Structures are given as structure tokens and as C-alpha cells.
Amino acid sequence: MSEGKIVVGVDIGTSKIVSLIARVDDEVSVLGVSEVSAKGVKKGQIVDIEEAVEAINNSLDGAERMAGYSVSHIIASINGSHIESLNSRGVVAVAAPQGEITQNDVTRVIDAAKAVSLPSSREIIHVLPRNYIVDGQEGIKDPVGMTGIRLEVDTHIISSNATSLRNLEKAFSQVGIDVDGIVFSGYASSLAVLTDTEKELGVILVDIGAGTTDISIYIEGAVSYSAVLPIGARHITNDLAIGLRISLESAEKIKMLLSESSKIKIKREDEFGQDRELKDLDEMDLSHLNLQEELRKVSRKTLVDGIIKPRLNEIFGMIGQELKKSGYGSLTPAGIVITGGGAGTIGVTESAKRTLAMPVRIGIPTNIKGLIDEIQDASFATVVGLAICGEGFETAASLPFGISVPKFNIHFNKLFSRIFSFAKSFMP
């Protein structure tokens, strides 16, 4: 029995950078995970290479210490409103005289589908097969070994701004790490939280991050539409900061407290089997948060109904417009699965149900084991998805016959940067 492959995923988010080291086979076995505040990242894109490199280094160091494993290759996420998608079809003639379809034919037909006209400023990051067609027979998931003359494929192509891609690669090269693959964060999250049944029925994955909201729509088991909205949970924090005239840090603490109190209320409802009003539920005591503005008490109703709900309604209104634009909104009976850090916001499921009139659930990573207490939360969906993706990627430096070796400069670069930082601390 195979022990599985060790994969390292790094999720570059607007508010945090998460590194996950896991052994992947049928499940994701978590060996180490580290979460640090993001620096040099805005709305999912790197805007300051130096600060981003420092944050990535800190995140990887924490995961390495926990796992006892030295990282040399990673799978990274990419995000931002520059992400675009389109669907394309490729057609080839089957090469073998007897008409048996081989893996080479599949590669050629996907390459044919990839030959789309894109501006020079854009690069393709994913070509995802949706459906193969052999001599007019549709709905084929894997045509290898079948007999036919004409092979077609419907694909979903996700592209990125080339500059954003280069900046991401440059940041990791300065860390001294090889990037085996770059994955759209919305697609990665969908792999971690969606069930096969949901994908077959038709489902919408909504990943609400701090600065962006990713949308991935599955139809008949395959991704058919992807988009990123330039709005996220940090906009709710901004609204709270403006409404209460406090700092963003204090507003974030209050938002987290509201989310936690919401979870406690749900647990009490489960325990008693009915909704029981908690005493003084409207007045929230903030004294234990030690806010710098010395704000002691606020009205829960004012915060939720007056500030948070309007912004949530706006976010889901924008999602509704994107669904209409995609043309797939009526083909998703499994409804909406909300994940990402913003999924914990108080009232998020109610707002989604009210605005979009669909079934809604919160998506938490499944099929994980090991240090699962660290990552059993919607905010870790992307990094778990990166680990699942990483199982299919080959390492960047490989030799024939499946033998792979690390690049020798990787550990040297990393070691040198750490020695330099250590020596720098003694300088006046």
C-alpha cells in the first residue's frame, strides 16, 4: 500500500498566508500547518514583493517546524479580479490505425482546445476537461481505450493576468522554493468542500475571502464557469469601523465576537431543540476585548441589521448578477456552498437564501486526518484543495524513470537568507 505523496500548499490570501504540509493518498493527512498575517498582498494580488516574501517565509517556517519536514517544492494559489474563464472545444482525428484512443490523443485534443485567442497580457493557468465526445457520443469522462475516429473535448479554460503570475513566481523564487503548480483558489476550494453528488447535480461554490469572492459553478460534474468579484469580508470590517468610528483592528475583533456568539446560539438551539432567547442578547459587552477606543457596550441588533446585513445583501446581489451572466444559474439544484473566511460572518446563510432563493450550506474541508483540529474551518478550504491538487503535479526537477531530485540551490538559498537575517540582528 502506497504511503502517499507529501505535498506543500501555500494559500496567498488578502488577510493571511497559510502553508500546509500534508501526505496525500485517498485522504489528506495533515503534518504541519502555519497561518500568518498577509503583508504585501491586496485583493488577492502581490503589491509588495519584499513584504510578501517575508510573510511567505514566516508561514513556511512555521509549517516546517510543526511537520519536521524541509520544503523544496510547493503548490501555490492565485486570486484576484483579473481571473477570467471561457469554455472551448477541441477536435482531433484518432492517431492509431485501428482507432483505439490513447493518452497521446487525449493530450492532443486538449492542446487543440487550448488554442484560443487571448491577449498577450494573459496566460492560461487551467484547461479543465468537462466532457469528451467520441464519434458523436457525448458524456464520456475518460475516452482512453475506447475505439473511434474523431475525438472531441469540451474544456473550461481559466486565465490570469501575466503580470500577477510573474510577481507570484518571483516572490517564491526569492524565498528559494520551486513552484510545481499555480491553482485558482476558487477551484482549489471546490475540491476540498464539494461532494461528488453536488457536482453532478449542479452546484455553485462561493469562496468569500477578505478582499475577493471566488465563484466556481459545476454542471454535470465539471467546472463550467469561474469568476472573481473584487469584494469580500474585509468590506464588512470597513463598514463596522466607519459605523462605530473605530480602527480596523477593533472592528475585526467585534466582527469575530459576533460570529462566535452566533455559533454559541446555534449550539444552544441544538441542545434544547428550540430557539430560546438569551438574556440581554441585544447588548454586547466588549470590555474583555480591550479595544483601544475603550468602547464598552454596543447594540447587537444595530451592528447586524444596520451594518452587516446590508453589505452581505450587496455581496450576494453581485453573486446573483454573476450567475445571470454565466447562464448556469437555473442548472444548479444543489444550490450554493459558501466557504472561505467570510463564511463565518454572522447572518451569511440567511442573506444568501434570501437574496438568491437557493439551498445554502457552509463548506468545511472533508476527507482530512492528522492535525485536523488546526484546519477544520471554512477558511482553510483553499489550502486543503491545493494539497489535493498537488497529488497530480510532477516535481519541477525530475530525472527519467520517475526519479526526482531536489534542486541543490533551494536549501542553500533558504539557509543563506536565514544566516543573513541572524547576522543582521547583531548589527548596530
Number of C-alpha atoms within 10 A of each C-alpha: 3 5 8 15 15 20 25 30 30 28 29 27 27 24 20 20 24 26 31 29 30 28 22 20 14 10 16 27 21 24 22 24 27 21 21 17 14 21 23 18 21 17 22 26 22 27 16 14 18 14 16 22 22 16 24 25 23 19 24 28 18 19 23 21 13 14 16 12 14 13 21 20 24 27 26 26 24 23 28 27 19 17 22 17 18 14 19 19 20 19 19 18 16 23 16 13 7 10 15 16 23 16 12 11 20 21 10 18 23 22 15 17 22 20 11 15 6 10 9 8 9 17 16 17 19 18 20 18 22 22 20 24 19 20 13 11 11 12 13 14 14 14 21 14 11 12 17 20 16 17 23 26 27 21 24 23 23 22 19 22 19 17 14 20 18 10 16 23 17 14 21 20 15 16 21 23 21 20 19 17 20 21 22 24 27 28 24 23 30 30 20 27 23 19 14 13 12 20 21 16 16 25 30 29 25 27 30 28 26 24 24 25 28 29 23 22 27 25 19 19 19 21 23 23 23 25 24 25 20 16 22 24 26 22 17 23 24 17 18 24 18 14 14 15 12 17 16 16 14 21 23 18 16 21 21 15 17 20 17 14 14 15 14 12 16 12 12 15 14 11 10 9 9 10 12 10 10 9 7 9 13 13 13 17 15 16 11 7 14 12 17 10 10 12 15 13 11 15 12 16 14 13 19 16 12 13 18 23 19 14 19 25 18 14 22 19 16 16 22 17 12 19 19 12 10 14 10 18 20 10 16 21 15 19 22 25 23 27 31 26 21 24 25 24 21 22 17 21 20 13 21 24 16 11 18 19 12 15 15 19 17 18 25 21 25 18 12 18 16 14 14 18 9 13 20 15 19 23 24 23 28 33 30 33 25 31 31 26 21 25 18 11 13 13 20 17 13 13 10 6 6 7 9 13 10 15 15 9 12 18 16 12 16 18 13 13 16 13 11 11 11 11 10 10 8 7 6 4
